Every structure is written in C-alpha cells, then in structure tokens.
Amino acid sequence: MRIAVISDIHSNILGLEAVLKDIEKKNVDLTVCTGDLVGYCTYPNEVINLIRQKNILTIMGNYDDAVGYEKLVCGCDYPDPKDMENASISLNFTIDMVTEENKRFLRELPLEMVLKFEGKNIMFVHGSPRRINEYLKENSKEAEEVMGEFKYDALVCGHTHIPYSKKYGSKWLINAGSAGKPKTGSPDVNYIIINIGDELNVEIYSVAYDYEKIANEIINNQLPIKFAENIRTGRG
C-alpha cells in the first residue's frame, strides 16, 4: 500500500492543485489529509470544494474547527501578540468567505481516524491524539510523551508544517508537512507518501508552484503582508 498524506493547505488552492497533480504521478492507493484546509490564504472555498470533489479522507484541523464553528480564536499558539492579532484577522476573513455548506462540511470532519493497512494500524490526527492544536515537533518532549503512550503502529499528524518521520521503538511518528504554507525555509509545498508492507517507510516530496500569485492575492485582499512574506520564504 502507498498512502499519500497532505496537510495544512490553509486556503492555498494553487499549492493544493500542484501537490495533487504530483501525487497522481506516484501510483498511490489512497490520499488522506490531516486538516487545516482553511485560513491565511484567500481561496478557502476552492480548497474545500476540491477536497470534497476528490473524496479525500480528511481530519479536522484547529482552523477547520474554528471556521466551521465560527469561533473567536483559531487555536494557534502564537507567543507574539502581533502574530495573534494577524491570526484573528485571518480567522475573521475566512469565516466571512466560507459558505454555510462548507462550514457544515468542516464541522462534520472527524477529530481522528484509525485505518488498517497490511496488518498495521495507523492513526491520523491533526495536532496530536491529546489535543487538536498540540505541536509534535521532531525530537520534542511532547512527541516523546505521546509516543510513549501510543498503542498503534504509526501516528500521522500535521500542524507543524514541517514533514518528518521518526521511529520510537517499533512505532512511527510521521508528519505530513504542509501543502499550502510550508515552514521549511522553501516556498515549495510538500507532502509525504507512506509505503506499507512488511516494513514501513516514508518518502517526502516538495513541489514548486506559483507562490507569487498566492502572495499577491493575499496583498490584494488586504490581509497582513506577513502572510505574503511567509508564502514567499517558507518561514511562517
């Protein structure tokens, strides 16, 4: 089995289209999304509509939760008050943009999913099994704690916007990165493919796309310039 996993698209339709086009070349059996379809960029409905059209199994992200339920905060962890202010601007913009039908779709997304492939049980979440917005960064204390209690063969998450895989004993922790707002230091969007057989291994892919168009759309819609800078640099 070859499972493609995408995550953290954040209303970037061009990033999503580029990733899905690349996945089509890779002979995968299934594509799963670990959430955060919306926020920050300017095409939330287009992203949701494409995910629905492709029937991609999708987990609820913290931004999906906030927009679907029209919450006051996005559940993001920003120590800088300016970043928190910008996130609030993004949330309000997205709530206003997303249709009622698509908000209902976001509300109905599952918080987690466990699928069995080739005798291996794999859990998909957005942040962690403990919290939708918990960051399981590579080599972090939080990752150690979660994997110390984890009972399945592999945990696949997103939220950090940085793809990686690491083995904890016989168990795998896998992050799908970001198909819309990478934090790798490159504007190229990314995703992973999990190969499942007697053993499990992970391939990480980066895909170039027209990020300048997305950055300009952010500016034209009078969203914070920082969002456009992040898209151009892959740093936020």
N, C-alpha and C positions, 0 to 999 in steps of 0.2 A: 504494500500500500504506500502511495505517495500522497501526503496531505499538505496542501499549501495553506499557510496561515497568514492573514493580513490583520492589521490593527491600526488604530489611531489615524483615521483618514482625515478627520477634522474639516469636513466640507470642501476638501480639495479634490474636485472631480477629475482634473487632469492627472493628478497623481494616481488616483484610483484606476482610471482608464489605462494608464501606462502599465501599472502593475498587473492588472487583469489580462492585458494583451500579452505580457511577458509570461504569465502563468499558462496561458493557452499553448505555449510552445513546449512546456515542460512535462506533458503527459502525466498530469496528476489525476487522482481518483476522486478527490473532494477538496473543496476550498471552505475554510472556516474563518470567520472574523471575530476577533476578541474585543470589539467595541470601540466606542468613541467615533461614531460616524460623523458627528457634527461639531460645530464650534470653530472659531478663529478665522477660517476662510469663508468664502462668500457663496458656496454652492451646496447648502445643506440638503435641499430637496432633491437636487440632481443626484447626489451621493446616495441618499436613502432610496430613491427610485431605482437606481442601477443595482444596488444590493438586493432589492426586492425582485427586480426583473430576473436577476441571475439565480435567485433562490439560494443565496449564500447563508449558511447557518451562522447566526450572529449572536454574540453575547452582549449584554448591556454594559456599556461603559458609564463612568460617572457623568460625562457630559450628556450622554443619551438620557440618563435618568433625570438630570437637571432640566433639560429641554422638554422632555416628554411630560414631566410633572410641573413645568413652569416654576421651578424653584428660584430662590433668590441668589443662591451661590452654586458654583459648578462642582464643588467638591475637590477643587485643585489645591495643592499645597504650595502657596507662594509666600515665603517669608518677607519679600519686598512688597510694601504697601502699594507701590505703583503697579507692579505686576498683578496684584489682586484687583486693583481698580480696572486695569485693562481687561482682565478676565471677566469682570462684571459687564463691561461694555460689550464684549463678545457674546456673553450669555444673553443679554437683552436683545441684541441684534438678531441672534439665531432664533430665539423664541418668537420674535416678530415675523421672521421669514418662514419658518416651518409651518406647513399646512396642518390642519387639525387631524387629517387622516394619517399623516406621517408622525405626528406626536403620539397618536394611538399606537402606531407600529413600534415606536421607541419604548413606550410604556409596557408593551407586551413581550419585550425581549427577556430571555432568561438571564438570571444572575450567574449561572454556571451550567456546565454541561459535561457529562462523563460519557465518552464514547469508547467502544471496544473494537480494536483493530488487531488482527493476527494474535489474539490472545492477550493483548496488552490494553490496560485500562488507562485512558488519557483524559485528564480533567482540563477543561478550558474555562478560564476566568478572565476578567479584565485586569484588576489590580492583584488581588491575592484571594485565597479561599476565606481569609479573615475579614477583609474589607475591600469594597469595590475600588477605593482610591488609595490602597496601600502600594507603595513602590517596592517592588522586589528587584532592586538593583543588583548587578553582578557582584558577588563576593560580599554582600551586605549582611549585617546582623539579622535583619528581617528575613532575608532569604534563608539563612541558616536555621532560624527558628521555624519557619513554615515547613521547610523540607525535613526537619527533624520529626515533625508530627505527621507528615504526608503519608497517605496509605495506598496511593495508586502508583502506577509505573512512571507516569510523566505528568508534569504540571506545565501547561502552556498559558502564558499571560501576555499582556501588553503594558500600556500605561507609562512605561519609562521612555518610550520612543527610541530605544537602542536595542537592536537584536543581539542575542547571545544564546548559548546553550552551555550548561554545566551539569556534571553528574555528581550526585550526592549519594554515595554508596551505590545501590542498584537503581536509584531513582533519578530522573532527569528533570531539571528546571529549564524551560525554554521560553525565551521572549521573542515575540514576533516583530518587534521594531515598529516602524511607522510607514504607512503607505500614503501619508499626506503631510506630516510635519516632523521630519526626522531631527534627531538631536545628535547626529554622528559627526558633525563638522562638515558634512557634504549636503548640498541641496537635493541630491538624488534620493528618491523614495526607496523603501526597502521592504522585503518580506522574507519569509522562510518556507522551506519545504522539509517536512519530516518524512524520512524513509523508515518504514516499519516492517521488519521481518524478524528473523531470529535475534538480530540486534537492532538498535535504533540509532540513526544518525541524522544530523541536521545540516541543511545547506542554506546559506544566507545569500540573498541576491539584492543588488542595488540596480535601480532603473532610472535612467535620465528622462526628463520630461521638460515641458516649457514652464519652468517655475517663474520666469519673469512675468508671464501673463497672469498667473495667480497673484503674484506680488502687486502688480499694477491694479488688479481688480480690488484687492484689499484697500489700496490707497484711494481708488476712485469711489469706493463706498464709505470713505471717511472713517474707517476703522483705524486703530492705533498703528502708526508707522512701524512700531516694533514688530508687529506681526509680519509685515512685509520683509523686514530685515531678517527675521528668523527663517522665513521661507528661502531667502537668498543665500543664507550662510549655513543653514542646517544646525543652528546652535540654540534654538529655543522653542 
